[in-house]
Amino acid sequence: MQKNFKPHPNSFKNTFCAFHEVLPEMIQGLKKQFESKAGSTYYYTKEGMYRVSNHWGRLANSKWRLVARDPETESKTKIGFAKWNEFYPDNATDKLYYVEADFEKNSANYQHKNNPEYDGKAVLRTSLETTKRLKQIRNLQQLTNWAKHFDYEDIDDLRKQIITELIFTDKTLEQIKREV
């Protein structure tokens, strides 16, 4: 029988966390300990939290993201797990976030500076600055009309050059484009 483990109710306010998707058998036998008004259910263990939800991202006063399995499960409702030490503080004023890009998958996302994988090289930004920079990067990844003003042989190389500058410098997109 599972012994109830319950964190303090305010433990998750103003936090960032990247949950990792797990399969349903991971919560078999666990007792549901909380259900939100939006229908998400939570299971607490000594190691961390399981969250079952059909919505991820900004949640009230927190930023909780789901890192999907590969291959991704088909269900709209996903189960995520995060260890207790993977909940990091969040606020609007401190430079807590950096952007990382996966050029092979043509994707980008933001991470918290307390992430053990942060190497200190990407520029740290506030939440708002990070959101703006991420939008610029995703537009560069998904669109092509911006490239018509450049003389280039390979648009992927051009993308990589501009996105790398956006991640590792404080230069504006306009400055970077002028320098390319």
Summary of the structure (lengths in Angstrom):
residues: 180
radius of gyration: 19.1
end to end distance: 62.3
largest distance: 66.2
contacts: 448
relative contact order: 0.13
helix: 29%
strand: 28%
